[in-house]
């Protein structure tokens, strides 16, 4: 019997990218064995990100470091690079990184499992079975999994490279997503996190104006589903009708709203080319009227062209007034091929980073104050993994902490184990994290 193919996998960037990597690995014919050491692998797969310049630099650095780690081995593992980096830079990459044996694009997900598998075996694809889709090879902790419901984006934000890399919006069928979700829950997953470039646009490409509503209706009754979390809800799509439906849905839908505002000043939003919506403050009020307990997270870009000190102050004032649970801030990155590169009113990179730091200092105070309000309460905590340094302590999250995006809850006590959802008393709050004690 032929031994399984050994694979070392690295996935960079967003959860949507992670789902692609998990899907490709799960569909490889004949099964594979994941190994932690690239030197022990037959195949090394690096799934890359190229959304902004720092992501490009990280991807290239990881490729070079990995190539160095396997150089000189006999036999040397095959090195494959997939994802957004080759989609954005194509032939330029192939010429500059001869160490890479196999390149794969996001548009080639169906064919990639076979290509990678047989290349690693040193055979052609017709030497074995076909590569029908298989169960995803989950790389997340046992309690949660991401479900990607759509690919691409039809928006035309001035700073964004995603449409040129991933193409236009392409929504999966409701039945297909529900079937995948049912399979994940049957494997013991308690929390499903829906991801796409814009969840509120789901189904519009197929003429389904209520696509997200139809999908949520199909997911809510799944037996064993404890939490359903919606990520990437554009403010333009959070109309009263959708919010009324979500408010009536109830558990397992979480009152958690990830709304990427990117800025609040109308002139900056117009320059960004953001989809038309009500003012961010009005969107927040609309959510909170229906969900008084809502946890809202957002992201902002500082230093976008035209962001004067007065316009940046509007951003500071918004954060101070609305007091959101979670805020992520990124300095503007001028990306070649985007309209934002040529906009007037440029802000220096140093100033954009300074503004980010100032805004995050403000948010740290707000976050610490919000989290302090949970001390003494008993909350459900989904346990992700043991703490790498402290025996008996685990990393987990309560309902308002999304995986890989927000803070964590450090939890200990009887019954605490990865994948379990346990009630725990919050005993301490930090700037972004909580400390909890489970009662068994």
C-alpha positions in Angstrom: 0.0 0.0 0.0 1.4 3.4 -1.0 2.0 5.7 2.0 0.0 8.9 2.3 1.4 12.0 0.8 2.9 14.2 3.5 2.1 17.9 3.2 3.3 21.0 5.1 0.7 23.7 4.7 1.0 27.5 5.4 -2.0 29.7 4.8 -1.6 33.5 5.0 -4.1 36.3 5.0 -7.9 36.2 5.7 -10.2 33.4 6.7 -11.5 33.2 3.2 -8.0 32.2 2.1 -7.9 29.6 4.9 -11.1 28.0 3.6 -9.5 27.7 0.1 -6.5 26.0 1.6 -8.6 23.6 3.7 -10.7 22.8 0.6 -7.8 22.0 -1.6 -6.1 19.8 1.0 -9.3 17.9 1.7 -9.9 17.2 -2.0 -6.5 15.6 -2.7 -6.9 12.1 -4.0 -5.8 9.2 -1.8 -5.6 11.2 1.4 -2.7 13.1 2.9 -0.8 13.5 6.2 -0.1 17.0 7.5 3.3 17.4 9.0 4.7 20.3 11.0 8.2 20.2 9.6 8.6 21.2 5.9 11.7 19.0 5.7 9.5 16.0 6.4 7.0 16.8 3.6 6.6 15.5 0.1 4.8 18.8 -0.7 4.9 22.2 0.8 1.9 24.5 0.0 2.0 28.2 0.8 -1.4 29.9 0.2 -0.6 33.6 -0.1 -2.2 37.0 0.4 -1.5 40.1 -1.6 -4.3 42.5 -0.5 -1.9 45.2 0.5 1.9 45.8 0.3 2.7 44.4 3.8 0.8 41.2 2.9 2.8 40.9 -0.3 6.0 41.4 1.6 5.0 38.7 4.1 4.1 36.2 1.4 7.4 36.7 -0.4 9.4 36.4 2.8 7.6 33.2 3.8 8.3 31.7 0.3 12.0 32.6 0.5 12.4 31.3 4.0 10.6 28.1 3.2 12.6 27.6 0.1 15.8 28.0 2.1 14.6 25.5 4.7 14.1 22.7 2.1 17.1 23.6 -0.2 19.6 20.8 -0.5 17.3 18.1 0.8 17.3 14.8 -1.2 14.6 14.3 -2.2 13.5 17.9 -2.0 9.8 18.5 -1.2 7.9 20.1 -4.1 7.1 23.8 -3.3 3.7 25.1 -4.4 2.5 28.7 -4.1 -1.2 29.4 -4.4 -3.7 32.1 -3.8 -3.7 35.8 -4.3 0.0 36.5 -4.8 0.3 34.7 -8.1 -3.2 36.0 -9.1 -1.9 39.5 -8.7 1.6 39.3 -10.0 1.6 36.3 -12.4 4.6 36.0 -14.7 6.6 38.5 -12.7 6.6 36.1 -9.8 7.4 33.1 -11.8 10.5 34.8 -13.2 11.6 36.1 -9.8 11.0 33.0 -7.7 12.4 30.0 -9.6 12.5 28.0 -6.4 8.7 27.5 -6.7 7.7 24.3 -8.6 4.0 24.7 -8.8 1.8 27.8 -9.1 -1.9 27.9 -8.4 -4.6 30.6 -8.8 -7.8 31.1 -6.8 -9.7 30.5 -10.0 -8.2 27.0 -10.2 -9.4 25.6 -6.9 -11.2 22.7 -8.6 -8.1 21.5 -10.5 -5.5 22.3 -7.8 -5.9 19.2 -5.6 -5.0 16.9 -8.5 -2.3 19.0 -9.8 -0.5 19.4 -6.5 -1.0 15.7 -5.5 0.3 14.2 -8.7 3.2 16.7 -9.1 4.3 15.8 -5.6 4.2 12.1 -6.6 6.2 12.9 -9.7 3.3 11.5 -11.9 0.8 13.0 -14.2 -2.8 13.5 -13.2 -4.2 10.7 -15.3 -2.1 8.2 -13.3 -4.8 7.8 -10.6 -8.3 8.7 -9.4 -10.2 11.9 -10.1 -10.3 14.7 -7.6 -13.9 15.1 -6.7 -14.5 17.5 -3.8 -13.9 16.0 -0.4 -14.4 17.0 3.2 -12.4 20.1 4.1 -9.3 19.4 6.1 -10.0 21.8 8.9 -7.1 23.8 10.3 -9.0 25.7 12.9 -9.5 24.6 16.6 -12.2 21.9 17.0 -14.9 24.3 18.2 -15.3 26.6 15.1 -15.0 26.6 11.3 -15.3 29.3 8.6 -17.9 28.9 5.8 -17.2 30.9 2.7 -20.5 31.7 1.0 -19.3 33.8 -1.9 -16.2 34.6 -3.9 -15.2 38.0 -5.4 -16.8 41.4 -5.1 -18.8 43.8 -7.3 -17.9 46.9 -5.2 -15.4 49.4 -6.6 -13.6 50.8 -3.6 -10.8 53.1 -4.7 -8.1 51.4 -2.5 -9.0 47.7 -3.0 -7.3 45.1 -5.1 -9.8 42.3 -4.4 -12.0 42.6 -7.5 -8.9 42.5 -9.8 -7.5 39.4 -7.9 -10.7 37.5 -7.1 -13.1 38.7 -9.7 -16.7 39.7 -9.5 -19.2 38.4 -7.0 -20.0 34.7 -7.3 -22.4 33.3 -4.7 -22.6 29.7 -3.8 -26.0 28.0 -3.8 -27.9 28.1 -0.5 -28.4 24.3 -0.6 -24.6 23.8 -1.1 -23.7 26.0 1.8 -26.3 24.5 4.1 -25.0 21.0 3.2 -21.4 22.0 4.0 -22.5 23.6 7.3 -24.5 20.5 8.3 -21.4 18.3 7.7 -19.2 20.6 9.8 -21.6 20.6 12.7 -21.9 16.8 12.4 -18.1 16.7 12.8 -18.5 18.5 16.2 -18.1 22.1 15.2 -20.1 24.4 17.6 -19.6 27.7 15.9 -19.9 28.5 12.2 -18.5 31.9 11.0 -19.9 33.0 7.7 -17.4 34.9 5.6 -17.3 36.6 2.2 -16.1 39.9 0.9 -19.6 41.3 1.7 -22.1 39.0 3.3 -25.0 41.4 2.6 -24.3 41.1 -1.2 -24.7 37.3 -1.1 -27.1 36.1 -3.8 -27.4 39.4 -5.7 -25.4 38.0 -8.6 -28.1 35.3 -9.0 -31.0 37.7 -8.6 -31.7 36.8 -5.0 -32.1 40.1 -3.2 -32.8 38.3 0.1 -30.0 35.8 -0.3 -28.5 36.2 3.1 -31.8 35.9 4.8 -32.6 32.7 2.9 -29.2 31.3 3.9 -29.6 32.2 7.6 -33.0 30.6 7.6 -31.5 27.4 6.3 -28.7 27.4 8.9 -30.6 28.3 12.1 -32.3 24.9 12.5 -29.1 22.8 12.2 -29.0 20.4 15.2 -25.9 21.0 17.3 -25.1 24.5 16.1 -24.5 26.7 19.1 -23.2 29.9 17.5 -23.7 31.4 14.1 -21.5 34.5 13.5 -21.8 36.8 10.5 -18.6 38.6 9.4 -18.1 41.4 6.9 -21.5 43.1 6.8 -21.2 46.2 4.6 -23.1 49.2 6.1 -24.9 49.7 2.7 -26.5 46.3 3.1 -27.7 46.6 6.7 -31.1 47.9 5.9 -34.1 47.9 8.3 -35.6 44.8 6.6 -32.5 42.6 7.1 -32.0 43.9 10.7 -35.6 43.2 11.5 -35.2 39.6 10.3 -32.0 39.1 12.2 -33.5 40.5 15.4 -36.4 38.0 15.1 -34.1 35.1 14.3 -32.7 34.6 17.8 -30.2 31.9 18.8 -27.9 30.4 17.6 -27.5 33.7 15.6 -25.2 35.9 17.7 -25.9 39.7 18.1 -22.4 40.3 16.7 -22.0 42.8 13.8 -18.7 43.2 11.9 -19.4 46.3 9.9 -16.3 47.6 7.9 -16.9 51.4 7.9 -13.3 52.2 6.8 -14.0 55.9 7.6 -16.8 58.2 8.8 -16.2 61.6 7.1 -18.5 61.8 4.1 -15.7 63.4 1.9 -13.3 60.5 2.6 -16.0 57.9 2.1 -16.8 59.5 -1.3 -13.2 59.5 -2.3 -12.9 55.9 -1.2 -15.7 54.9 -3.5 -17.5 53.1 -0.7 -21.0 51.8 -1.5 -23.6 54.5 -0.7 -25.1 54.1 2.8 -26.4 56.1 5.7 -23.9 57.9 7.9 -22.0 55.4 10.0 -23.5 56.8 13.2 -27.0 56.2 11.8 -26.1 52.6 11.0 -24.8 52.0 14.5 -28.0 53.5 15.9 -30.1 51.3 13.6 -28.3 48.1 14.9 -28.5 49.1 18.5 -32.2 49.9 18.4 -32.9 46.3 17.5 -30.0 44.8 19.4 -29.3 46.8 22.6 -26.7 44.3 23.6 -25.0 44.2 20.2 -21.2 43.8 19.9 -20.1 45.8 17.0 -16.6 45.6 15.4 -15.3 47.8 12.6 -12.2 48.7 10.7 -10.8 52.1 9.7 -8.1 53.3 7.3 -6.0 56.2 8.5 -4.1 58.5 6.2 -6.3 58.0 3.1 -5.6 60.8 0.6 -7.6 63.9 1.6 -7.7 63.0 5.3 -7.0 66.4 6.8 -6.5 66.7 10.6 -10.1 67.9 10.8 -11.4 64.8 9.0 -9.2 62.5 11.2 -10.7 64.2 14.2 -14.2 63.3 13.0 -13.0 59.7 13.1 -11.7 60.1 16.7 -15.0 61.7 17.7 -17.0 58.9 16.2 -15.0 56.2 18.1 -15.3 58.1 21.3 -19.0 58.6 21.0 -20.1 55.2 19.7 -17.9 53.1 22.0 -17.7 50.0 19.8 -16.6 46.6 21.2 -13.8 46.2 18.7 -12.0 48.5 16.3 -9.2 47.6 13.9 -7.1 50.4 12.3 -4.8 50.2 9.3 -2.6 52.9 7.8 -3.4 53.6 4.2 -1.4 51.5 1.7 -1.2 52.9 -1.8 -1.6 49.8 -4.0 -0.6 49.9 -7.7 -3.5 49.5 -10.0 -6.0 51.2 -7.7 -7.6 54.6 -8.2 -6.5 55.7 -4.7 -2.8 55.8 -5.9 -3.5 59.0 -7.9 -5.8 60.8 -5.6 -4.7 64.3 -4.3 -4.1 65.2 -0.7 -1.6 62.5 0.1 -0.7 61.8 3.8 2.7 60.6 4.6 3.1 57.0 5.7 4.6 58.1 9.0 1.6 60.3 9.7 -0.9 57.6 8.7 0.8 55.2 11.2 0.8 57.9 13.9 -2.9 58.4 13.5 -3.5 54.7 13.7 -1.6 54.6 17.0 -3.6 57.5 18.4 -6.9 56.0 17.4 -5.9 52.6 18.9 -4.9 54.2 22.1 -8.4 55.7 22.4 -10.0 52.3 21.5 -7.9 50.5 24.1 -9.4 52.7 26.8 -12.9 52.1 25.5 -12.4 48.3 25.2 -11.0 48.1 28.7 -14.0 49.9 30.1 -16.5 47.8 28.1 -14.8 44.5 29.2 -14.7 45.6 32.9 -18.5 45.7 32.8 -18.6 41.9 32.3 -16.6 41.1 35.4 -18.8 39.1 37.8 -21.0 37.8 35.0 -21.2 34.2 33.9 -20.8 33.9 30.1 -20.5 30.9 27.7 -16.9 30.4 26.6 -16.0 28.3 23.6 -12.6 26.7 24.4 -10.2 26.8 21.4 -6.8 25.5 22.7 -4.6 24.9 25.7 -2.4 27.9 26.6 1.1 27.3 25.1 2.9 28.2 28.3 0.5 27.8 31.3 -0.7 24.2 32.1 -4.3 24.1 33.0 -5.1 27.4 31.3 -6.9 27.5 28.0 -7.6 30.1 25.3 -11.2 30.6 24.5 -13.8 33.2 23.4 -17.1 34.3 24.6 -19.9 35.3 22.2 -18.6 38.8 21.4 -15.1 37.7 20.5 -14.7 36.5 16.9 -11.8 34.1 16.2 -8.6 35.6 15.0 -10.1 39.1 15.0 -10.9 40.1 18.6 -9.5 39.5 22.0 -9.6 36.1 23.8 -10.9 34.8 27.1 -8.3 32.9 29.2 -10.3 30.2 30.9 -9.5 27.5 33.4 -11.4 25.1 35.7 -13.2 21.8 35.6 -14.6 20.6 32.3 -12.5 23.0 30.2 -11.2 21.3 27.0 -10.8 22.3 23.4 -14.1 22.3 21.5 -16.3 22.6 24.6 -18.7 25.4 25.3 -18.6 26.0 29.0 -20.2 28.5 31.3 -17.5 30.6 33.1 -17.5 33.5 35.5 -15.5 36.5 34.3 -13.0 37.3 37.1 -10.7 39.8 35.4 -10.7 42.2 32.4 -7.7 43.5 30.5 -7.6 46.0 27.6 -8.8 43.5 25.0 -9.0 40.1 26.9 -10.9 38.5 29.7 -10.0 36.0 32.4 -12.6 33.4 33.4 -13.2 30.5 35.7 -15.4 27.6 34.7 -17.5 26.0 37.3 -17.6 22.5 35.8 
